């Protein structure tokens, strides 16, 4: 047994399997259909769990902008780079200034690109970490890294780790959900639970008319469905009896219970009919909209209200992503789709008294080069050595910048933040010592931050 685990994690996988199985057996023995009605916290493998110490945040909303957002065109503007646009920068390369101006916002006077006028109005609620750096310059690997800390291979994503550590506040909804229209680089591995118990894996929400497949049950077959589930439960129990160390089947048993609760509660979460015209206007959403990033942000707020622990929104819609090797002007449309909804999410949560306990994370997998090929000055290449991510709410300082890059945005000149440090800070805000939230697998303890990571205490309020 590993003493560094928090109370819940002193349980072995065998214990978790037995406990989740007992919940399913107990329901069946009472003649009840598999649903999320548990006799006690121990029956539910996703029951709420205390963190290591009092937390600043209770939940996370992660906004992932795939493709590698250019830091010098968004949240780390560089006037000197603009001034020296076209200056030679090595063979067949030149410095590339931004197409957009920037200006200071709020009491803090933090400069933000003209691409984000709405988000600029929120800077006094935000911390900008302008000195992020990673180890991978390939989209696939960098996407894995910003989600899981993995420098090679695949590991559980941060959403799965948060679910594992905290459980859920609402057993009728998943603890970990991901809004994703088109799969990002690396596909669903970004929200996979990997070796963590399978019920910590992200539930994919596909924006549109049917966000979750088979969400609406057919009343004509309700009785037949219950009989089939009861038969399947008995077969699964018999199969599990000789394989009690396998968490996958226990997770499947739990998923049948979760499915009925989801069918009862999720349609209400996705239905914005009760939202006022004023709220819809704030987000820039139209009535009947079920697909836009505005709809996703508003539903994320509704899920936060209902106790979902980790909600990720992946900006991978009809306009593609932020991978601008050419045509930087595409940023106009990309930014317009997300700027107002993200600002509205921050403002809405603050108005409802929820921002202090909800950590909003804005991130991408890497930045873009401040230089360009002389033959293609309308684009930028991948750049892992410096980029910007930001935090809002959840116990972080408002109107604050941490770290800095040089006058061109090429090198980090102050307080570098590795991806492991970024993850360690997020876990700290959730009340975890990232070195102690571990899972024993394959003969050793794993954690989100690998063997590295330090908390950036300067960004904590």
TAFEN-V773941 format. One record per residue. SS is DSSP state (A for helix, B for strand, O for the rest). PSI is psi in whole degrees, 0 to 359 (NA if undefined). OMEGA is omega in degrees with one decimal (none if undefined). Layout:
BEGIN
ss: <SS & SS>
psi: <PSI & PSI>
omega: <OMEGA & OMEGA>
END
This chain:
BEGIN
ss: <O & O & O & O & O & O & A & A & A & A & O & O & A & A & A & A & A & A & A & A & A & A & A & A & A & A & A & A & A & O & O & O & O & O & O & O & O & O & O & O & A & A & A & O & O & O & O & O & O & O & O & O & O & O & O & O & O & O & B & B & B & B & B & B & O & O & O & O & O & O & A & A & A & O & O & O & O & O & A & A & A & A & A & O & O & O & O & B & O & O & O & O & B & B & B & O & O & O & O & O & O & B & B & B & B & O & O & O & O & B & B & B & B & A & A & A & A & A & A & A & O & O & A & A & A & B & B & B & B & B & B & B & B & O & O & O & O & O & A & A & A & A & A & A & A & A & A & A & O & O & O & O & O & O & O & O & O & A & A & A & A & A & A & A & A & A & O & O & O & O & O & O & O & O & O & B & B & B & B & B & O & O & O & O & O & O & A & A & A & A & A & O & O & O & O & O & O & A & A & A & O & O & B & B & B & O & O & O & O & O & O & O & O & O & O & O & O & O & A & A & A & A & A & A & A & A & A & A & A & A & A & A & A & A & A & A & A & A & A & A & A & O & O & O & O & O & A & A & A & A & A & A & A & A & A & A & A & A & A & A & A & A & A & A & A & A & A & A & A & A & O & O & O & O & O & O & A & A & A & A & A & A & A & O & O & O & O & O & O & O & O & O & A & A & A & A & A & A & A & A & A & A & A & A & A & O & O & O & O & B & B & B & B & B & O & O & B & O & O & B & O & O & O & O & O & O & O & O & O & A & A & A & A & A & A & A & A & A & A & A & A & A & A & A & A & A & A & A & A & A & A & O & O & O & A & A & A & B & B & B & B & B & B & O & O & O & B & B & O & O & B & B & B & O & O & B & O & O & O & O & O & B & B & O & O & O & B & B & B & B & B & B & B & O & O & B & O & O & O & B & B & B & O & B & B & O & O & O & O & O & O & B & B & B & O & O & B & B & A & A & A & A & A & A & A & A & A & A & A & O & O & O & O & O & O & O & O & O & B & B & B & O & O & B & B & B & O & O & O & O & O & O & O & O & O & O & A & A & A & B & O>
psi: <145 & 113 & 347 & 351 & 151 & 173 & 314 & 327 & 8 & 350 & 143 & 168 & 326 & 318 & 317 & 319 & 312 & 318 & 316 & 325 & 319 & 323 & 316 & 319 & 318 & 320 & 318 & 322 & 334 & 4 & 17 & 152 & 155 & 110 & 176 & 60 & 105 & 148 & 344 & 169 & 328 & 338 & 337 & 114 & 348 & 21 & 147 & 139 & 145 & 144 & 186 & 326 & 165 & 129 & 151 & 321 & 148 & 343 & 169 & 137 & 113 & 125 & 107 & 123 & 94 & 152 & 344 & 89 & 132 & 120 & 323 & 349 & 359 & 279 & 7 & 62 & 147 & 94 & 322 & 324 & 318 & 319 & 322 & 20 & 131 & 352 & 137 & 139 & 62 & 179 & 124 & 23 & 155 & 155 & 141 & 108 & 166 & 150 & 349 & 146 & 175 & 165 & 158 & 147 & 156 & 183 & 331 & 339 & 26 & 131 & 133 & 146 & 152 & 349 & 335 & 64 & 323 & 315 & 329 & 326 & 351 & 6 & 333 & 356 & 1 & 152 & 126 & 122 & 101 & 14 & 32 & 147 & 151 & 189 & 355 & 132 & 8 & 139 & 312 & 306 & 322 & 325 & 318 & 319 & 315 & 338 & 320 & 352 & 358 & 126 & 341 & 142 & 195 & 134 & 168 & 143 & 166 & 326 & 321 & 321 & 320 & 318 & 317 & 320 & 324 & 341 & 202 & 152 & 354 & 104 & 358 & 357 & 154 & 153 & 342 & 113 & 155 & 118 & 118 & 112 & 299 & 143 & 139 & 182 & 132 & 357 & 216 & 359 & 336 & 331 & 21 & 150 & 343 & 241 & 351 & 155 & 140 & 340 & 0 & 358 & 147 & 141 & 121 & 130 & 119 & 109 & 137 & 193 & 335 & 81 & 329 & 128 & 141 & 32 & 326 & 113 & 150 & 113 & 337 & 334 & 20 & 313 & 317 & 320 & 317 & 321 & 319 & 319 & 323 & 317 & 316 & 323 & 315 & 319 & 316 & 321 & 317 & 318 & 320 & 334 & 329 & 6 & 50 & 348 & 357 & 111 & 345 & 315 & 322 & 321 & 322 & 317 & 316 & 324 & 328 & 323 & 317 & 327 & 318 & 320 & 323 & 319 & 328 & 323 & 328 & 320 & 324 & 323 & 320 & 346 & 116 & 14 & 327 & 351 & 140 & 160 & 325 & 318 & 316 & 320 & 322 & 316 & 342 & 27 & 145 & 151 & 135 & 349 & 131 & 18 & 327 & 166 & 330 & 315 & 319 & 317 & 320 & 319 & 325 & 319 & 318 & 323 & 322 & 318 & 331 & 10 & 13 & 133 & 315 & 120 & 122 & 136 & 121 & 116 & 81 & 64 & 206 & 335 & 5 & 206 & 192 & 21 & 81 & 77 & 338 & 167 & 61 & 340 & 344 & 339 & 333 & 312 & 319 & 315 & 321 & 330 & 334 & 338 & 303 & 314 & 320 & 316 & 319 & 321 & 315 & 314 & 318 & 314 & 322 & 316 & 328 & 4 & 24 & 349 & 323 & 334 & 6 & 117 & 119 & 128 & 123 & 121 & 168 & 175 & 333 & 180 & 199 & 152 & 136 & 356 & 168 & 164 & 137 & 337 & 354 & 70 & 1 & 18 & 173 & 153 & 174 & 146 & 105 & 349 & 348 & 128 & 174 & 134 & 164 & 160 & 150 & 147 & 197 & 27 & 11 & 160 & 143 & 149 & 46 & 142 & 143 & 133 & 164 & 154 & 168 & 184 & 342 & 352 & 23 & 308 & 154 & 123 & 348 & 130 & 68 & 144 & 108 & 159 & 323 & 323 & 320 & 312 & 318 & 322 & 318 & 314 & 324 & 318 & 336 & 2 & 19 & 139 & 110 & 340 & 346 & 345 & 90 & 165 & 127 & 121 & 138 & 29 & 4 & 166 & 132 & 153 & 166 & 323 & 14 & 231 & 19 & 198 & 129 & 144 & 133 & 86 & 338 & 337 & 354 & 130 & NA>
omega: <-173.0 & -172.1 & 180.0 & 179.7 & 170.0 & -169.4 & -176.4 & -170.7 & 168.4 & 176.0 & 173.2 & 175.2 & 177.8 & 178.7 & -178.7 & 177.9 & -178.2 & -176.2 & 178.9 & 178.3 & 179.0 & 178.1 & -179.8 & -179.3 & -178.9 & 180.0 & -179.6 & -178.4 & 179.9 & -179.3 & -178.4 & 174.1 & 177.8 & 179.3 & -176.4 & 172.6 & -172.8 & -179.6 & 179.6 & -176.7 & -176.8 & -179.7 & -175.2 & -177.7 & 178.2 & 178.6 & 179.9 & -179.0 & 179.2 & 174.3 & -178.3 & -177.7 & -178.1 & -173.4 & 169.9 & -175.6 & 177.1 & -174.7 & -178.7 & 165.7 & -177.9 & 179.7 & -175.1 & 179.3 & -174.4 & 176.3 & -178.8 & -177.8 & 178.8 & -179.9 & -176.0 & 177.5 & -173.6 & -170.1 & 176.1 & -174.7 & -174.1 & 178.9 & -179.4 & 176.1 & 179.4 & -179.6 & -176.6 & 178.7 & 178.8 & 179.5 & -177.3 & -179.6 & -177.9 & -176.4 & 175.3 & 177.2 & 178.3 & 175.0 & -176.4 & 177.3 & -179.0 & 175.2 & -173.9 & 173.0 & 176.1 & 176.8 & 178.7 & 179.6 & 170.6 & 177.4 & -178.1 & 179.2 & 179.5 & -178.3 & 178.3 & 178.9 & 175.6 & 174.5 & -172.1 & -179.5 & 179.8 & 179.9 & 176.0 & 179.3 & -177.1 & -171.6 & -179.3 & 173.9 & -167.1 & 168.1 & 178.1 & 177.4 & -169.8 & -175.9 & 175.6 & 171.7 & -179.9 & -176.8 & -174.1 & 179.7 & 177.0 & -176.0 & -176.7 & -176.5 & -178.7 & 176.0 & 175.6 & -176.1 & -178.0 & 177.8 & -170.5 & -175.4 & -176.0 & 174.5 & 175.8 & 180.0 & -175.8 & 177.9 & 178.4 & 178.4 & -176.7 & 177.6 & 177.8 & 178.1 & 179.1 & 176.8 & 179.1 & -176.3 & -171.6 & -173.5 & -177.8 & 174.7 & -179.3 & -175.3 & 175.5 & 177.9 & 177.7 & 176.8 & -170.8 & -179.4 & -178.2 & 173.3 & -174.6 & 178.0 & 176.5 & -176.9 & 177.0 & 174.0 & -178.4 & 177.0 & -174.5 & 179.0 & -179.0 & 180.0 & 179.4 & 176.0 & 178.6 & -176.8 & 172.6 & 177.6 & -167.6 & -179.9 & 174.4 & 178.7 & 179.8 & 172.9 & -177.3 & 173.4 & 179.4 & -179.1 & -177.7 & -175.0 & 180.0 & -174.9 & 175.0 & -177.9 & 175.7 & -178.0 & -178.9 & 179.3 & 176.7 & -176.5 & -179.6 & -174.8 & -176.7 & -178.3 & 179.2 & 179.8 & -179.7 & 178.4 & 179.6 & 179.2 & 179.0 & 177.7 & -179.6 & 178.1 & -179.1 & 178.9 & -179.6 & 178.8 & 179.1 & 179.6 & -176.5 & -175.1 & -179.3 & -178.2 & -170.5 & 178.4 & -176.9 & -177.9 & -175.3 & -179.2 & 176.0 & 177.4 & 177.6 & 176.9 & 178.7 & -176.9 & 177.3 & 176.5 & -178.3 & -175.6 & -178.7 & 176.6 & 178.7 & 178.5 & -179.1 & -168.6 & -173.3 & 179.4 & 178.1 & 180.0 & -176.6 & -176.8 & -176.9 & -176.2 & -177.6 & 178.4 & -177.4 & 175.8 & -179.2 & 179.6 & 178.4 & 179.0 & 178.8 & -178.5 & -174.8 & -180.0 & 177.3 & 176.2 & -176.5 & 177.7 & 177.1 & -171.2 & -171.5 & 176.0 & 175.9 & 177.5 & -179.2 & -180.0 & -179.7 & 176.6 & 176.1 & 176.2 & 179.5 & 176.5 & 177.2 & 178.3 & -175.6 & 169.1 & 175.9 & -172.0 & -173.6 & -178.3 & 177.6 & 173.6 & -179.9 & -176.5 & -177.3 & -175.1 & -174.4 & -177.7 & 179.9 & -177.7 & -170.2 & -177.3 & -171.4 & 172.0 & 172.6 & 178.3 & 175.8 & 179.4 & 177.1 & 178.8 & 178.5 & -178.4 & -179.7 & -179.3 & -179.3 & -179.0 & -172.5 & -173.1 & -177.4 & 179.9 & -179.6 & 176.9 & 179.1 & 179.2 & 178.2 & -178.1 & -178.6 & 178.4 & 178.6 & 179.4 & -178.1 & 179.1 & -175.5 & -173.4 & -178.2 & -178.0 & 178.2 & 179.0 & 175.8 & -177.6 & 174.7 & -175.4 & 175.5 & -173.9 & 174.6 & 179.8 & 177.2 & -177.7 & 173.4 & 174.9 & -179.9 & 173.6 & -178.7 & 178.3 & -177.1 & -174.4 & 179.7 & 179.8 & 179.1 & -178.7 & 178.6 & 179.8 & -176.2 & -170.6 & 177.9 & 173.2 & -174.3 & 167.6 & -178.4 & 179.2 & 175.1 & 179.4 & 170.8 & 175.5 & 177.6 & 177.5 & 175.3 & 179.7 & -171.3 & 171.7 & 178.4 & -179.4 & -179.1 & 171.6 & -178.0 & -172.2 & 178.1 & -177.0 & -176.6 & -178.5 & 176.1 & -176.3 & -175.5 & 171.9 & 176.8 & 179.6 & 175.3 & 178.4 & 177.2 & 177.2 & 178.0 & 179.1 & 179.6 & -179.6 & 177.2 & -179.5 & 177.5 & 179.6 & 176.7 & 176.2 & -177.1 & 163.1 & -172.7 & 179.2 & -177.1 & 176.2 & -171.8 & 175.8 & -176.9 & -177.2 & 176.3 & 176.1 & 177.9 & 178.0 & 174.7 & 172.1 & -177.5 & -173.3 & 178.8 & 178.0 & -175.5 & 176.1 & 173.1 & -179.6 & 176.0 & -173.7 & -178.1 & -178.6 & -178.0 & -179.1 & none>
END
